[in-house]
């Protein structure tokens, strides 16, 4: 392969998780493994890749040993050969989650996807009820909009606790405990006698609800190898956006039914309880460091004298308060200030995330105020965003069709810019979708289905941008990906919480067309970002203090190797 093709790939090259973050994903140390291209890709150099991709201060996800490994590649550090370090019992160890059966892994993925659909559904389910709830409690519309915003503020704060928590006790306890608390606090919303009670319980629900969202992409990263993970991550990412779309649809019909707005919360609670039972019975522990720590404890207990020196990697990680704060708070915000890729990507994703929640106010203005739709019919318009989110998973898989071959070609570390193709397509589509919605929705004479169709493009674009940029950030920062996404998640959730507070006023006072032009113009300013990262991303990463840039070392190694072969042929 020519050096030119290598260089162009360097410039050119969403579990996550998806996410996770991720989606949202989007989380603290949970996302350490998400979209990590090293796990179980090439058994010859697995351990070395993991040492390259993880900081010694962070937990590692060990992969099967290879007893006949060749010498490690020069751009990777030597693997940990400590005989007392507890690892898997060979490459086919059945306790390793990545060795579980194909259909069992898909069943776990489906359960995680359903729980994610539930918690994102809850974020928007009351949106159609906000005017009625505000009237019931004799408060202004701005206070009513806090029903959505405070849930998202809970989303913002939750990952700080649930990320380290899953490292300490594992995925399963966090899943079950947070889902149970999230379910219980729906009672306070359904039975609230005043607005204060409703808002406080909404915030608490959001705080617990984000844990399944962030843990879900972590589970996907735990059980799937990088080649197979693409479909699972895409399916998970679609649920992240389908949930907020289904919320207004279901909520609007319940609100106008004889049941009334309180049953929006009762129905959501029933759905949440069902998901809690699913997690209780069907989500096992999947986090390898926790499983290996359990294994180390069993071995030490079985033979205290012989195995007293055995240890698991996670047992050597510091859980002192300052160490945890460094990983979850200090480092994420430091990276936001000093890493231009992270800062610019966070701005773009925050705006895109805000647009989704702005739709919960903008669409009622367009279809209820202007076109006199009923609340239930207005909720049906959101189906278009859901269709777009589902289509985005298919489109993203098409853009990523070359990724398995790139993994082999680049020794498990293809350039991060290979993840940007979906965002390159999604950016212009988002601009078109927003302007289409605003200018066709502004005039009552335009048939209703014309602005309604634009929502498909908005859902498609936002989902593609999310999958693409979250994957790009993970591949860029590798062992610091958790910190990068933690800071990103806090800013993104804060932006999402802010948009519902001013969207209605903006669309009423500026007019639908000009308010949409303002949003579309902002999206237009940000649309070139993936193209600029495509061209200059490798150069920017090479100057970063946090991006390991292993792909640049691979490129140098391959160029030297090609030059050596060419020299031998010349001789």
NUKE-292604 format. One line per field, with one value per residue (C-alpha): y, x, z; residue number from 1; residue in one letter. Coordinates in Angstrom, 1 decimal. Layout:
# residues N
c2	[Y/...]
c1	[X/...]
c3	[Z/...]
num	[NUM/...]
residuo	[A/...]
END
This chain:
# residues 571
c2	[0.0/3.4/6.0/8.4/6.1/5.8/9.6/10.2/7.7/9.5/12.6/10.9/8.5/5.4/1.9/3.6/2.7/3.6/4.7/5.3/8.5/8.1/8.8/9.4/8.3/9.5/8.8/8.7/5.7/3.3/4.3/3.3/0.2/1.6/1.4/0.4/-1.3/-3.3/-5.8/-9.3/-8.2/-9.9/-12.3/-12.0/-8.5/-8.1/-7.5/-5.0/-3.1/-2.9/-1.5/1.1/2.0/2.3/4.5/2.7/4.8/3.4/0.0/-2.4/-5.0/-8.0/-10.1/-13.8/-14.7/-16.1/-18.6/-18.5/-14.7/-13.3/-10.3/-7.2/-4.6/-1.8/0.9/-1.0/-1.4/-4.8/-6.6/-7.1/-10.5/-10.5/-14.1/-13.0/-11.0/-12.8/-13.1/-15.2/-18.9/-18.8/-17.3/-19.5/-19.0/-19.3/-16.7/-14.0/-12.2/-11.9/-15.7/-16.0/-17.4/-15.1/-15.3/-14.8/-11.6/-10.4/-11.0/-9.0/-6.2/-6.2/-5.9/-3.0/-1.4/-1.7/-0.2/2.7/3.2/3.4/6.0/8.2/7.8/9.1/12.3/13.5/11.7/14.7/17.2/17.2/17.6/20.6/23.3/21.3/20.6/24.2/25.3/22.7/24.0/27.7/28.3/29.9/28.0/28.7/26.9/24.0/23.6/22.7/19.3/18.5/20.5/19.2/15.6/16.4/18.1/14.8/13.3/15.7/14.9/11.1/9.9/11.4/8.8/5.8/5.6/5.1/3.1/0.5/0.2/-0.4/-2.8/-3.8/-3.1/-5.3/-3.8/-0.3/-1.4/-2.9/-0.4/2.7/1.3/0.4/3.9/5.5/3.4/4.3/8.0/8.0/7.7/11.2/12.6/10.8/11.8/15.3/17.8/20.8/21.8/21.6/17.9/17.2/19.0/17.5/14.0/14.6/15.7/12.6/10.3/11.8/11.3/7.6/7.2/8.1/5.0/2.4/4.8/5.0/1.4/0.0/1.1/-0.2/-3.6/-3.6/-2.8/-5.6/-8.4/-7.6/-7.4/-4.3/-5.9/-7.2/-4.2/-1.9/-3.3/-3.6/0.0/1.3/-0.5/0.9/4.4/4.3/3.6/6.7/8.8/6.7/7.0/10.9/10.5/8.0/9.9/12.8/10.3/8.2/11.0/13.1/10.4/9.7/13.4/13.9/10.6/10.4/9.1/12.6/13.8/11.9/8.6/9.7/9.0/5.9/4.3/5.3/3.8/0.5/0.5/1.3/-1.6/-4.0/-2.9/-3.3/-6.9/-7.5/-6.2/-8.2/-11.5/-11.1/-8.7/-10.5/-8.9/-8.2/-5.8/-7.8/-6.0/-6.8/-10.4/-10.9/-9.3/-11.8/-14.6/-13.4/-13.4/-16.9/-18.2/-16.5/-18.0/-21.5/-21.6/-18.7/-19.8/-20.6/-17.8/-15.0/-12.8/-13.2/-9.9/-8.4/-5.2/-3.4/-4.1/-1.9/1.1/4.0/4.7/7.6/10.5/12.8/10.0/9.6/13.3/13.5/10.9/12.1/15.9/17.5/15.7/16.0/19.7/20.2/18.3/20.5/23.6/22.3/19.8/21.7/18.5/17.7/21.3/21.8/18.4/19.1/22.4/20.7/17.7/20.0/22.1/18.9/17.5/20.8/20.7/17.4/18.8/22.1/20.1/19.3/23.0/23.9/21.2/22.2/25.8/24.8/22.2/23.2/27.0/27.5/24.5/23.8/20.2/18.4/17.4/13.8/14.5/16.8/14.0/11.8/14.3/13.0/9.7/11.3/11.9/8.2/7.0/9.2/7.7/4.1/5.0/6.5/3.1/1.6/4.6/4.5/0.8/1.6/4.3/1.9/-1.0/-0.8/-0.6/-4.4/-4.4/-1.2/-2.8/-5.5/-3.1/-0.8/-3.5/-2.7/1.1/2.7/6.5/8.1/10.2/7.2/7.6/11.0/10.0/9.8/13.3/14.7/13.5/14.3/18.0/19.4/17.2/18.8/22.3/21.3/19.6/22.6/25.2/22.9/22.6/26.3/27.8/25.2/25.2/29.0/29.1/27.5/27.2/24.7/21.1/19.7/16.8/19.0/20.2/16.8/15.1/17.4/15.7/12.5/14.4/16.0/12.6/11.1/13.9/14.2/10.5/10.2/13.2/11.6/8.1/9.6/12.1/9.9/7.1/9.7/11.0/7.5/6.5/9.8/9.6/5.9/5.5/9.1/8.6/8.2/11.6/13.2/11.9/12.8/16.5/16.3/14.7/17.4/20.2/18.5/17.6/21.2/22.5/20.0/21.2/24.8/24.6/23.8/27.0/29.4/27.5/28.4/32.1/32.1/30.5/32.7/36.0/35.6/33.7/30.0/30.8/33.1/31.0/28.0/30.1/30.9/27.3/26.3/29.0/27.7/24.2/25.5/27.2/23.9/21.6/22.0/20.7/17.0/18.0/20.1/17.2/14.9/17.0/18.4/16.0/13.9/17.0/18.4/15.0/14.8/17.9/16.7/15.9/13.3/11.6/8.7/8.8/5.1/5.2/7.7/5.3/2.5/4.6/5.3/1.6/0.6/3.2/2.0/-1.6/-0.7/1.2/-1.7/-4.1/-1.7/-1.4/-5.2/-5.5/-2.8/-4.9]
c1	[0.0/1.3/2.3/-0.2/-3.1/-1.9/-1.7/-5.1/-6.6/-5.0/-6.8/-10.0/-10.9/-21.9/-22.8/-22.4/-22.5/-24.5/-23.2/-24.1/-22.9/-24.1/-25.8/-26.1/-24.5/-22.4/-20.9/-18.0/-15.6/-18.2/-17.4/-13.8/-14.4/-17.0/-15.9/-12.4/-10.9/-8.4/-10.6/-10.4/-9.5/-6.1/-5.2/-1.5/-1.3/-4.4/-2.6/-0.3/-3.1/-5.0/-1.9/-1.7/-5.4/-5.8/-4.2/-2.7/-5.1/-8.1/-9.7/-8.6/-10.7/-8.4/-8.7/-7.8/-4.2/-2.4/0.2/2.0/2.1/4.9/6.9/4.8/4.7/7.1/4.4/2.8/4.0/4.8/1.9/1.7/3.3/3.0/2.2/0.1/-2.3/-5.6/-6.7/-9.1/-8.3/-7.3/-9.0/-12.1/-12.8/-16.6/-16.6/-15.4/-18.5/-17.2/-17.2/-20.9/-23.2/-24.2/-28.0/-27.4/-25.4/-28.2/-30.8/-28.7/-28.4/-32.2/-32.8/-30.4/-32.0/-35.5/-34.4/-32.8/-36.0/-37.9/-35.7/-35.5/-39.3/-39.8/-37.8/-40.3/-43.6/-45.1/-44.2/-47.7/-49.2/-47.1/-49.7/-52.4/-50.2/-49.2/-52.9/-53.8/-51.2/-51.8/-48.2/-46.8/-45.7/-42.1/-42.4/-44.2/-41.3/-39.1/-40.8/-38.6/-35.6/-35.1/-35.3/-32.4/-30.5/-30.7/-29.3/-26.4/-25.4/-26.1/-23.1/-20.7/-22.0/-23.1/-19.9/-17.5/-20.2/-20.3/-16.5/-16.7/-19.6/-20.3/-22.9/-25.7/-26.1/-26.2/-28.8/-31.1/-30.7/-31.2/-34.1/-35.9/-35.4/-36.4/-39.6/-40.5/-40.2/-42.8/-45.3/-44.4/-45.0/-48.4/-49.7/-48.1/-50.4/-48.2/-45.7/-42.8/-43.3/-43.7/-40.5/-38.4/-39.4/-38.8/-35.2/-34.7/-36.1/-33.7/-30.8/-31.5/-32.8/-29.5/-27.7/-29.3/-28.6/-24.9/-24.5/-26.2/-23.5/-21.0/-22.6/-22.5/-18.8/-18.3/-19.9/-19.2/-15.9/-15.3/-16.3/-19.6/-20.4/-21.4/-24.9/-25.5/-24.4/-26.5/-29.6/-28.9/-28.4/-31.7/-33.4/-31.8/-33.7/-36.8/-37.6/-38.0/-40.0/-42.4/-42.9/-45.0/-47.0/-48.1/-48.4/-50.6/-53.2/-53.2/-53.5/-56.6/-58.2/-60.5/-57.5/-55.9/-52.3/-51.5/-51.8/-48.9/-46.7/-48.6/-48.1/-44.4/-44.1/-45.6/-43.1/-40.3/-41.3/-41.4/-37.8/-36.7/-37.9/-36.1/-32.9/-33.3/-33.8/-31.8/-28.9/-25.8/-22.6/-20.6/-17.8/-14.6/-12.6/-15.4/-15.7/-11.9/-11.9/-14.6/-12.4/-9.4/-11.3/-12.6/-9.0/-7.7/-10.5/-10.1/-6.4/-5.4/-1.7/-1.0/-3.0/-2.4/-0.5/-3.1/-4.8/-7.1/-6.3/-9.3/-8.0/-5.0/-7.1/-7.3/-10.7/-9.6/-12.0/-9.5/-8.6/-12.3/-12.8/-9.7/-11.2/-14.8/-14.7/-11.2/-9.8/-13.0/-13.2/-9.5/-9.8/-12.7/-10.5/-7.3/-8.6/-10.0/-11.4/-13.4/-14.5/-15.8/-17.4/-19.1/-20.5/-21.9/-23.4/-24.9/-26.7/-27.9/-29.2/-30.9/-32.7/-34.3/-35.7/-36.6/-38.9/-41.1/-42.0/-41.6/-43.8/-46.9/-46.4/-46.4/-49.2/-51.4/-51.2/-50.9/-52.7/-55.1/-54.2/-55.4/-52.9/-53.1/-52.6/-49.8/-48.0/-48.2/-46.0/-43.1/-43.2/-41.1/-38.2/-38.4/-38.4/-35.3/-33.6/-34.2/-33.0/-29.8/-28.8/-28.9/-27.2/-24.4/-23.8/-23.4/-20.9/-19.0/-19.0/-15.2/-14.4/-13.8/-11.1/-9.6/-9.2/-7.1/-5.2/-4.3/-3.5/-6.7/-6.2/-7.6/-7.5/-10.2/-11.3/-12.8/-15.7/-16.7/-18.4/-21.9/-21.5/-20.4/-23.7/-25.8/-24.6/-26.0/-29.1/-29.8/-29.7/-32.1/-34.4/-34.7/-35.1/-37.7/-39.7/-39.6/-40.4/-43.1/-44.6/-44.9/-47.7/-51.0/-51.7/-48.9/-50.2/-49.5/-47.5/-44.9/-43.4/-44.2/-41.9/-39.0/-38.9/-37.6/-34.6/-34.1/-34.2/-31.9/-29.3/-29.1/-28.7/-26.0/-24.1/-24.3/-23.2/-20.3/-18.9/-19.2/-17.3/-14.8/-14.2/-13.7/-11.3/-9.4/-8.9/-8.9/-7.9/-9.1/-12.4/-14.3/-13.1/-13.8/-17.3/-18.0/-17.3/-19.1/-22.2/-22.5/-22.4/-24.7/-27.3/-27.2/-27.8/-30.7/-32.2/-32.0/-33.6/-37.2/-37.1/-36.9/-38.0/-41.7/-41.0/-38.5/-40.9/-43.8/-41.9/-39.6/-42.0/-41.7/-39.7/-37.1/-36.7/-36.0/-33.6/-31.7/-31.4/-30.6/-28.0/-26.3/-26.4/-24.9/-22.0/-21.2/-21.8/-18.2/-16.7/-16.5/-15.0/-12.3/-11.6/-11.4/-8.6/-6.8/-7.8/-4.6/-2.5/-4.5/-4.4/-0.6/-0.3/-2.7/-1.7/-4.5/-4.8/-2.4/-2.4/-1.5/-2.7/0.1/2.6/1.1/1.3/5.0/5.6/3.9/5.8/9.1/8.1/7.1/10.4/12.4/10.6/11.2/14.9/15.2/13.6/15.9/18.9]
c3	[0.0/-0.9/1.6/-0.1/0.6/4.2/4.6/3.0/5.4/8.3/7.3/6.5/9.2/17.6/21.3/22.7/22.4/22.2/23.4/24.7/25.0/23.1/22.2/24.2/25.6/26.8/30.1/32.4/32.7/31.3/27.8/28.2/26.2/23.7/20.1/21.2/18.2/20.2/21.9/20.6/17.1/16.7/19.4/18.6/20.1/22.2/25.5/24.0/22.4/25.7/27.4/24.6/24.9/28.6/31.2/34.2/36.4/34.5/34.5/31.8/30.0/29.6/26.6/26.1/26.3/23.3/24.4/21.0/20.6/18.3/19.5/20.0/17.2/17.8/18.2/21.1/24.7/26.0/27.6/31.3/32.0/35.8/36.7/39.7/37.5/37.1/33.4/31.4/31.1/27.5/24.4/24.7/28.4/28.7/31.6/29.2/28.1/24.6/24.3/25.1/22.4/19.6/20.4/24.1/23.4/21.1/23.8/26.3/23.7/23.1/26.8/27.1/24.1/25.6/28.9/27.0/25.0/28.3/30.0/26.9/26.4/30.0/29.2/26.7/27.5/29.4/26.7/25.2/28.7/29.8/29.0/30.8/33.8/34.0/33.9/36.5/39.0/38.1/36.9/33.8/30.7/31.5/34.8/33.0/30.6/33.6/33.6/30.6/31.6/35.1/33.9/31.5/34.3/36.2/33.0/33.3/36.9/36.9/34.9/37.4/39.9/37.8/35.7/38.7/40.4/37.6/37.8/41.6/41.8/38.2/35.6/37.0/40.4/38.9/36.3/38.9/41.6/39.4/37.4/40.7/42.1/38.8/38.7/42.3/41.9/39.2/42.0/43.1/39.6/39.1/42.6/42.8/44.6/43.6/41.0/43.3/44.1/40.4/39.4/42.2/41.4/37.7/38.5/40.7/38.0/35.4/37.8/38.0/34.5/32.9/34.4/32.1/29.2/30.0/31.2/28.1/25.8/28.3/28.2/24.4/24.5/27.1/25.0/21.3/19.4/17.3/14.0/15.3/17.5/14.7/14.3/18.0/18.6/15.7/17.1/20.6/19.1/17.4/20.7/22.2/19.7/19.3/23.0/22.9/19.7/21.1/24.3/22.8/20.6/23.5/26.0/23.7/23.4/27.1/27.9/25.8/26.9/29.9/31.9/32.0/32.3/35.5/33.6/31.4/34.5/35.6/32.1/32.1/35.5/34.3/31.4/33.8/36.1/33.2/32.3/35.9/35.9/32.5/34.0/37.2/35.4/32.1/32.5/33.9/35.0/31.9/33.0/32.7/35.5/38.0/36.8/37.0/40.5/41.5/40.0/42.0/45.2/44.5/43.9/47.0/49.1/47.6/48.5/50.7/51.0/47.4/45.8/48.3/45.8/43.0/42.1/39.4/37.6/39.1/42.6/42.0/40.9/43.4/44.7/46.9/46.7/44.9/42.4/41.6/41.3/39.0/36.6/36.7/37.1/36.9/33.9/31.8/32.1/31.7/28.4/27.3/27.7/26.1/23.4/20.3/18.8/21.9/22.4/18.8/18.7/22.0/20.7/17.6/19.4/22.1/19.4/17.7/21.0/21.8/18.4/19.3/22.5/20.8/18.5/21.5/21.6/17.9/16.5/18.6/17.6/13.9/14.0/16.9/16.8/13.0/11.6/14.5/15.1/18.1/20.8/19.8/16.0/16.8/18.6/15.5/13.7/15.8/14.0/11.2/13.6/14.7/11.0/10.5/13.5/12.3/8.8/10.3/11.7/8.2/6.6/9.2/8.6/4.9/5.7/8.0/5.6/5.2/8.9/9.4/6.7/8.1/11.5/9.9/7.7/10.6/13.2/15.1/15.2/12.0/11.9/14.0/11.0/9.4/11.7/10.2/7.0/8.6/10.1/6.7/5.3/8.3/8.7/5.5/5.8/9.3/7.8/5.0/7.4/9.8/7.1/5.3/8.6/9.3/6.0/5.0/8.5/8.6/6.0/6.7/3.0/2.6/3.1/6.5/5.2/3.7/7.0/8.6/6.0/7.0/10.5/8.8/7.6/11.0/12.8/10.2/10.4/14.2/14.7/12.1/13.6/17.1/16.1/14.0/16.5/19.6/17.8/16.6/20.1/21.5/18.8/19.2/22.9/23.6/27.3/27.9/26.0/29.3/30.5/27.1/27.0/30.6/30.1/26.8/28.4/31.1/28.5/26.1/28.7/30.0/26.5/26.0/29.2/28.2/24.8/26.0/28.2/25.2/22.1/22.3/22.9/20.0/17.5/18.6/18.7/15.8/13.7/12.7/9.5/11.1/14.3/12.1/10.1/13.2/14.2/10.6/10.3/13.5/12.1/8.8/10.6/12.3/9.3/7.9/11.1/10.1/6.8/8.6/11.0/8.0/6.6/9.6/12.4/12.3/12.5/15.4/17.2/16.8/19.0/21.7/25.2/25.6/22.1/21.9/18.0/17.7/14.0/13.3/14.7/12.7/9.5/10.2/10.9/7.6/5.6/7.0/6.3/2.7/2.2/3.5/1.1/-1.8/-0.9/-0.8/-4.2/-5.6/-4.4]
num	[1/2/3/4/5/6/7/8/9/10/11/12/13/14/15/16/17/18/19/20/21/22/23/24/25/26/27/28/29/30/31/32/33/34/35/36/37/38/39/40/41/42/43/44/45/46/47/48/49/50/51/52/53/54/55/56/57/58/59/60/61/62/63/64/65/66/67/68/69/70/71/72/73/74/75/76/77/78/79/80/81/82/83/84/85/86/87/88/89/90/91/92/93/94/95/96/97/98/99/100/101/102/103/104/105/106/107/108/109/110/111/112/113/114/115/116/117/118/119/120/121/122/123/124/125/126/127/128/129/130/131/132/133/134/135/136/137/138/139/140/141/142/143/144/145/146/147/148/149/150/151/152/153/154/155/156/157/158/159/160/161/162/163/164/165/166/167/168/169/170/171/172/173/174/175/176/177/178/179/180/181/182/183/184/185/186/187/188/189/190/191/192/193/194/195/196/197/198/199/200/201/202/203/204/205/206/207/208/209/210/211/212/213/214/215/216/217/218/219/220/221/222/223/224/225/226/227/228/229/230/231/232/233/234/235/236/237/238/239/240/241/242/243/244/245/246/247/248/249/250/251/252/253/254/255/256/257/258/259/260/261/262/263/264/265/266/267/268/269/270/271/272/273/274/275/276/277/278/279/280/281/282/283/284/285/286/287/288/289/290/291/292/293/294/295/296/297/298/299/300/301/302/303/304/305/306/307/308/309/310/311/312/313/314/315/316/317/318/319/320/321/322/323/324/325/326/327/328/329/330/331/332/333/334/335/336/337/338/339/340/341/342/343/344/345/346/347/348/349/350/351/352/353/354/355/356/357/358/359/360/361/362/363/364/365/366/367/368/369/370/371/372/373/374/375/376/377/378/379/380/381/382/383/384/385/386/387/388/389/390/391/392/393/394/395/396/397/398/399/400/401/402/403/404/405/406/407/408/409/410/411/412/413/414/415/416/417/418/419/420/421/422/423/424/425/426/427/428/429/430/431/432/433/434/435/436/437/438/439/440/441/442/443/444/445/446/447/448/449/450/451/452/453/454/455/456/457/458/459/460/461/462/463/464/465/466/467/468/469/470/471/472/473/474/475/476/477/478/479/480/481/482/483/484/485/486/487/488/489/490/491/492/493/494/495/496/497/498/499/500/501/502/503/504/505/506/507/508/509/510/511/512/513/514/515/516/517/518/519/520/521/522/523/524/525/526/527/528/529/530/531/532/533/534/535/536/537/538/539/540/541/542/543/544/545/546/547/548/549/550/551/552/553/554/555/556/557/558/559/560/561/562/563/564/565/566/567/568/569/570/571]
residuo	[X/X/X/X/X/X/X/X/X/X/X/X/X/X/X/X/X/X/X/X/X/X/X/X/X/X/X/X/X/X/X/X/X/X/X/X/X/X/X/X/X/X/X/X/X/X/X/X/X/X/X/X/X/X/X/X/X/X/X/X/X/X/X/X/X/X/X/X/X/X/X/X/X/X/X/X/X/X/X/X/X/X/X/X/X/X/X/X/X/X/X/X/X/X/X/X/X/X/X/X/X/X/X/X/X/X/X/X/X/X/X/X/X/X/X/X/X/X/X/X/X/X/X/X/X/X/X/X/X/X/X/X/X/X/X/X/X/X/X/X/X/X/X/X/X/X/X/X/X/X/X/X/X/X/X/X/X/X/X/X/X/X/X/X/X/X/X/X/X/X/X/X/X/X/X/X/X/X/X/X/X/X/X/X/X/X/X/X/X/X/X/X/X/X/X/X/X/X/X/X/X/X/X/X/X/X/X/X/X/X/X/X/X/X/X/X/X/X/X/X/X/X/X/X/X/X/X/X/X/X/X/X/X/X/X/X/X/X/X/X/X/X/X/X/X/X/X/X/X/X/X/X/X/X/X/X/X/X/X/X/X/X/X/X/X/X/X/X/X/X/X/X/X/X/X/X/X/X/X/X/X/X/X/X/X/X/X/X/X/X/X/X/X/X/X/X/X/X/X/X/X/X/X/X/X/X/X/X/X/X/X/X/X/X/X/X/X/X/X/X/X/X/X/X/X/X/X/X/X/X/X/X/X/X/X/X/X/X/X/X/X/X/X/X/X/X/X/X/X/X/X/X/X/X/X/X/X/X/X/X/X/X/X/X/X/X/X/X/X/X/X/X/X/X/X/X/X/X/X/X/X/X/X/X/X/X/X/X/X/X/X/X/X/X/X/X/X/X/X/X/X/X/X/X/X/X/X/X/X/X/X/X/X/X/X/X/X/X/X/X/X/X/X/X/X/X/X/X/X/X/X/X/X/X/X/X/X/X/X/X/X/X/X/X/X/X/X/X/X/X/X/X/X/X/X/X/X/X/X/X/X/X/X/X/X/X/X/X/X/X/X/X/X/X/X/X/X/X/X/X/X/X/X/X/X/X/X/X/X/X/X/X/X/X/X/X/X/X/X/X/X/X/X/X/X/X/X/X/X/X/X/X/X/X/X/X/X/X/X/X/X/X/X/X/X/X/X/X/X/X/X/X/X/X/X/X/X/X/X/X/X/X/X/X/X/X/X/X/X/X/X/X/X/X/X/X/X/X/X/X/X/X/X/X/X/X/X/X/X/X/X]
END
